[in-house]
């Protein structure tokens, strides 16, 4: 089971769970991902300690996708 979570003031909120063999759960996760992107969040997938990749589409084969706000500053 894959998960989509949003990092927020509570720590994190689970937005969706899906399995690749359940098209309805994949569609719901893609919709939730797109909603968060539209709200200004970034999607991030970890590739091990110290390595992460920003994603612009939901990678349905990922085990965990984290939505987070951009880091403030410049």
DSSP file (Angstrom, degrees, kcal/mol; ACC not computed):
  #  RESIDUE AA STRUCTURE BP1 BP2  ACC     N-H-->O    O-->H-N    N-H-->O    O-->H-N    TCO  KAPPA ALPHA  PHI   PSI    X-CA   Y-CA   Z-CA
    1    1 A X              0   0    0      0, 0.0     2,-0.2     0, 0.0    18,-0.2   0.000 360.0 360.0 360.0 127.1    0.0    0.0    0.0
    2    2 A X  E     -A   18   0A   0     16,-2.9    16,-1.8    58,-0.1     2,-0.4  -0.641 360.0-151.5 -94.8 155.3    1.4    3.4   -1.0
    3    3 A X  E     -Ab  17  64A   0     60,-1.8    62,-2.3    -2,-0.2     2,-0.5  -0.966  13.6-156.5-133.5 147.2    0.7    6.6    0.9
    4    4 A X  E     +Ab  16  65A   0     12,-2.6    11,-3.2    -2,-0.4    12,-1.5  -0.990  25.5 176.9-117.1 120.7    0.4   10.3    0.1
    5    5 A X  E     -Ab  14  66A   0     60,-2.6    62,-3.1    -2,-0.5     2,-0.5  -0.907  22.8-143.2-126.2 155.0    1.0   12.5    3.1
    6    6 A X  E     -Ab  13  67A   0      7,-2.6     7,-2.3    -2,-0.3     2,-0.5  -0.974  17.9-134.4-115.5 125.9    1.1   16.3    3.7
    7    7 A X  E     +A   12   0A   0     60,-3.1     5,-0.2    -2,-0.5    62,-0.2  -0.681  48.0 143.8 -76.1 126.7    3.6   17.7    6.2
    8    8 A X  E >   -A   11   0A   0      3,-0.6     3,-2.1    -2,-0.5    60,-0.0  -0.788  65.3 -64.0-150.2-169.9    1.6   20.3    8.3
    9    9 A X  T 3  S+     0   0    0      1,-0.3    -2,-0.1    -2,-0.2     3,-0.0   0.657 127.9  55.6 -63.5 -16.5    1.2   21.8   11.7
   10   10 A X  T 3  S-     0   0    0      1,-0.1     2,-0.4     0, 0.0    -1,-0.3   0.509 123.0-102.6 -90.1  -4.9    0.0   18.4   13.1
   11   11 A X  E <  S-A    8   0A   0     -3,-2.1    -3,-0.6     2,-0.0     2,-0.3  -0.632  88.1 -14.9 112.9 -69.2    3.1   16.7   11.9
   12   12 A X  E     -A    7   0A   0     -2,-0.4     2,-0.4    -5,-0.2    -5,-0.2  -0.965  54.2-148.4-162.1 155.3    1.5   15.1    8.9
   13   13 A X  E     -A    6   0A   0     -7,-2.3    -7,-2.6    -2,-0.3     2,-0.5  -0.992  23.6-127.9-124.5 128.8   -1.9   14.3    7.5
   14   14 A X  E     +A    5   0A   0     -2,-0.4    -9,-0.3    -9,-0.2     3,-0.1  -0.657  27.3 176.9 -78.0 126.1   -2.6   11.3    5.3
   15   15 A X  E     -     0   0A   0    -11,-3.2     2,-0.3    -2,-0.5   -10,-0.2   0.758  59.6  -9.4 -99.2 -32.3   -4.2   12.3    2.1
   16   16 A X  E     -A    4   0A   0    -12,-1.5   -12,-2.6    16,-0.0     2,-0.3  -0.988  46.0-155.2-164.2 154.5   -4.5    9.0    0.2
   17   17 A X  E     +A    3   0A   0     -2,-0.3     2,-0.3   -14,-0.2   -14,-0.2  -0.979  26.4 168.2-129.6 145.5   -3.6    5.4    0.1
   18   18 A X  E     -A    2   0A   0    -16,-1.8   -16,-2.9    -2,-0.3     2,-0.4  -0.992  26.8-151.3-153.3 159.9   -3.5    3.4   -3.1
   19   19 A X    >   -     0   0    0      3,-0.4     3,-2.0    -2,-0.3     7,-0.3  -0.977  30.2-123.8-128.5 147.1   -2.4    0.1   -4.7
   20   20 A X  T 3  S+     0   0    0     -2,-0.4     3,-0.1     1,-0.3    41,-0.0   0.714 110.4  58.4 -65.3 -19.8   -1.5   -0.2   -8.4
   21   21 A X  T 3  S+     0   0    0      1,-0.2     2,-0.5     2,-0.0    -1,-0.3   0.342  94.7  71.4 -91.9   8.4   -4.1   -2.9   -8.9
   22   22 A X    X>  -     0   0    0     -3,-2.0     4,-1.9     1,-0.1     3,-0.6  -0.824  61.5-173.6-123.1  90.7   -6.9   -0.6   -7.7
   23   23 A X  H 3> S+     0   0    0     -2,-0.5     4,-2.6     1,-0.2     5,-0.2   0.819  83.4  56.3 -55.7 -34.9   -7.6    2.0  -10.3
   24   24 A X  H 3> S+     0   0    0      1,-0.2     4,-2.1     2,-0.2    -1,-0.2   0.900 108.3  46.6 -66.3 -39.4  -10.1    3.9   -8.2
   25   25 A X  H <> S+     0   0    0     -3,-0.6     4,-2.0     2,-0.2    -1,-0.2   0.872 112.5  50.7 -70.8 -35.0   -7.6    4.3   -5.4
   26   26 A X  H  X S+     0   0    0     -4,-1.9     4,-2.6    -7,-0.3    -2,-0.2   0.932 110.6  49.3 -64.7 -45.5   -4.9    5.5   -7.9
   27   27 A X  H  X S+     0   0    0     -4,-2.6     4,-2.2     1,-0.2    -2,-0.2   0.903 110.9  49.5 -61.2 -42.0   -7.3    8.0   -9.4
   28   28 A X  H  X S+     0   0    0     -4,-2.1     4,-2.3     2,-0.2    -1,-0.2   0.892 112.0  48.7 -64.6 -39.2   -8.2    9.4   -5.9
   29   29 A X  H  X S+     0   0    0     -4,-2.0     4,-2.7     2,-0.2    -2,-0.2   0.904 110.1  50.7 -67.6 -41.6   -4.5    9.7   -5.0
   30   30 A X  H  X S+     0   0    0     -4,-2.6     4,-2.5     2,-0.2    -2,-0.2   0.910 111.5  48.8 -61.6 -42.4   -3.7   11.5   -8.3
   31   31 A X  H  X S+     0   0    0     -4,-2.2     4,-2.2     2,-0.2    -2,-0.2   0.919 112.0  48.0 -63.7 -44.0   -6.5   13.9   -7.6
   32   32 A X  H  X S+     0   0    0     -4,-2.3     4,-2.0     2,-0.2    -2,-0.2   0.907 112.1  50.2 -63.6 -41.7   -5.3   14.5   -4.1
   33   33 A X  H  X S+     0   0    0     -4,-2.7     4,-2.3     1,-0.2    -2,-0.2   0.940 111.0  48.2 -60.2 -48.8   -1.8   15.1   -5.3
   34   34 A X  H  X S+     0   0    0     -4,-2.5     4,-2.5     1,-0.2    -1,-0.2   0.883 108.8  54.6 -61.4 -40.0   -2.9   17.5   -8.0
   35   35 A X  H  X S+     0   0    0     -4,-2.2     4,-1.1     1,-0.2    -1,-0.2   0.915 109.7  46.7 -59.5 -44.2   -5.0   19.4   -5.4
   36   36 A X  H  <>S+     0   0    0     -4,-2.0     5,-2.4     2,-0.2     4,-0.2   0.887 110.5  52.1 -68.3 -38.8   -2.0   19.9   -3.1
   37   37 A X  H ><5S+     0   0    0     -4,-2.3     3,-1.7     1,-0.2    -2,-0.2   0.929 108.8  51.5 -59.5 -45.0    0.2   21.0   -6.1
   38   38 A X  H 3<5S+     0   0    0     -4,-2.5    -1,-0.2     1,-0.3    -2,-0.2   0.764 105.1  56.9 -64.3 -25.2   -2.4   23.6   -6.9
   39   39 A X  T 3<5S-     0   0    0     -4,-1.1    -1,-0.3    -3,-0.2    -2,-0.2   0.440 128.1 -96.9 -85.5  -0.7   -2.4   24.8   -3.3
   40   40 A X  T < 5S+     0   0    0     -3,-1.7    30,-0.5     1,-0.3    -3,-0.2   0.519  78.5 136.8 100.6   6.0    1.4   25.5   -3.5
   41   41 A X      < -     0   0    0     -5,-2.4     2,-0.4    28,-0.1    -1,-0.3  -0.500  46.5-133.7 -83.1 156.1    2.8   22.3   -2.0
   42   42 A X  E     -C   68   0A   0     26,-3.7    26,-2.4    -2,-0.2     2,-0.4  -0.866  13.6-133.1-104.3 143.1    5.8   20.4   -3.5
   43   43 A X  E     -CD  67  55A   0     12,-0.8    12,-2.6    -2,-0.4     2,-0.4  -0.835  27.4-174.9 -94.6 134.5    5.7   16.6   -3.9
   44   44 A X  E     -CD  66  54A   0     22,-2.5    22,-2.8    -2,-0.4     2,-0.4  -0.991  14.3-166.7-134.7 137.4    8.8   14.8   -2.7
   45   45 A X  E     - D   0  53A   0      8,-2.5     8,-2.7    -2,-0.4     2,-0.2  -0.992  21.6-133.0-122.1 129.3    9.9   11.1   -2.9
   46   46 A X  E     - D   0  52A   0     -2,-0.4     6,-0.3    18,-0.4    18,-0.1  -0.572  15.7-171.4 -81.0 142.0   12.8    9.9   -0.8
   47   47 A X        -     0   0    0      4,-3.6     5,-0.1     1,-0.6     2,-0.1  -0.238  65.6 -59.7-122.0  41.6   15.6    7.8   -2.4
   48   48 A X  S >  S-     0   0    0      3,-0.1     3,-2.2     2,-0.0    -1,-0.6  -0.336  94.1 -20.6 103.0 172.1   17.3    6.8    0.9
   49   49 A X  T 3  S+     0   0    0      1,-0.3     3,-0.1    -2,-0.1    -3,-0.0  -0.273 132.8   1.8 -57.9 123.3   19.0    8.9    3.6
   50   50 A X  T 3  S+     0   0    0      1,-0.1     2,-0.4    -2,-0.1    -1,-0.3   0.494 111.6  98.0  81.2   4.4   20.0   12.3    2.3
   51   51 A X    <   +     0   0    0     -3,-2.2    -4,-3.6     2,-0.0     2,-0.3  -0.979  40.4 154.3-131.6 122.2   18.5   11.9   -1.1
   52   52 A X  E     -D   46   0A   0     -2,-0.4     2,-0.4    -6,-0.3    -6,-0.2  -0.972  25.5-147.0-142.7 156.7   15.1   13.1   -2.3
   53   53 A X  E     -D   45   0A   0     -8,-2.7    -8,-2.5    -2,-0.3     2,-0.4  -0.988  16.0-131.1-128.3 131.7   13.5   14.0   -5.6
   54   54 A X  E     -D   44   0A   0     -2,-0.4     2,-0.4   -10,-0.2   -10,-0.3  -0.672  29.3-159.6 -77.3 133.6   10.8   16.6   -6.2
   55   55 A X  E     -D   43   0A   0    -12,-2.6   -12,-0.8    -2,-0.4     3,-0.1  -0.905  23.0-167.4-119.0 146.3    8.1   15.2   -8.4
   56   56 A X  S    S+     0   0    0     -2,-0.4     2,-0.3     1,-0.1    -1,-0.1   0.501  81.0  40.0-108.0  -9.4    5.5   17.0  -10.5
   57   57 A X  S    S-     0   0    0    -14,-0.1     2,-0.5   -24,-0.0    -1,-0.1  -0.970  99.1 -94.8-134.3 150.9    3.3   13.9  -11.1
   58   58 A X        -     0   0    0     -2,-0.3     2,-1.1   -28,-0.1   -28,-0.1  -0.518  31.5-142.8 -68.1 117.9    2.3   11.2   -8.6
   59   59 A X    >   -     0   0    0     -2,-0.5     3,-2.2     1,-0.2    -1,-0.1  -0.719  12.1-162.3 -80.6 102.8    4.7    8.3   -9.0
   60   60 A X  T 3  S+     0   0    0     -2,-1.1    -1,-0.2     1,-0.3   -40,-0.1   0.658  85.1  58.5 -67.0 -14.2    2.2    5.5   -8.5
   61   61 A X  T 3  S+     0   0    0    -42,-0.1    -1,-0.3    -3,-0.1     2,-0.2   0.492  83.3 105.3 -90.7  -3.2    5.0    3.0   -7.8
   62   62 A X    <   -     0   0    0     -3,-2.2     3,-0.2     1,-0.1   -59,-0.1  -0.505  64.3-146.4 -76.1 145.2    6.4    5.0   -4.9
   63   63 A X  S    S+     0   0    0      1,-0.3   -60,-1.8    -2,-0.2     2,-0.3   0.816  84.3  16.3 -77.7 -32.5    5.8    3.7   -1.4
   64   64 A X  E     -b    3   0A   0    -62,-0.2     2,-0.4   -18,-0.1   -18,-0.4  -0.981  60.4-172.4-147.1 129.1    5.5    7.2    0.2
   65   65 A X  E     -b    4   0A   0    -62,-2.3   -60,-2.6    -2,-0.3     2,-0.5  -0.992  14.4-156.5-121.8 129.1    5.0   10.6   -1.4
   66   66 A X  E     -bC   5  44A   0    -22,-2.8   -22,-2.5    -2,-0.4     2,-0.5  -0.902   2.8-154.9-111.0 129.9    5.3   13.6    0.9
   67   67 A X  E     +bC   6  43A   0    -62,-3.1   -60,-3.1    -2,-0.5     2,-0.3  -0.882  25.8 164.9-100.1 131.2    3.7   17.0    0.2
   68   68 A X  E     - C   0  42A   0    -26,-2.4   -26,-3.7    -2,-0.5     2,-0.1  -0.971  37.0-106.4-144.7 158.9    5.4   20.0    1.8
   69   69 A X        -     0   0    0     -2,-0.3   -28,-0.1   -62,-0.2     3,-0.1  -0.467  48.9 -92.3 -77.7 154.6    5.5   23.7    1.5
   70   70 A X        -     0   0    0    -30,-0.5     2,-0.3    -2,-0.1    -1,-0.1  -0.339  47.7-101.0 -61.7 151.2    8.5   25.5   -0.1
   71   71 A X        -     0   0    0     -3,-0.1    -1,-0.1     1,-0.1     2,-0.1  -0.612  39.7-122.9 -76.0 131.8   11.2   26.5    2.4
   72   72 A X        +     0   0    0     -2,-0.3     2,-0.3    -3,-0.1    -1,-0.1  -0.368  69.0  54.1 -73.7 154.2   11.0   30.2    3.2
   73   73 A X              0   0    0      1,-0.1    -2,-0.0    -2,-0.1     0, 0.0  -0.730 360.0 360.0 119.3-167.7   14.0   32.5    2.7
   74   74 A X              0   0    0     -2,-0.3    -1,-0.1     0, 0.0    -2,-0.0   0.381 360.0 360.0-162.6 360.0   16.2   33.2   -0.2
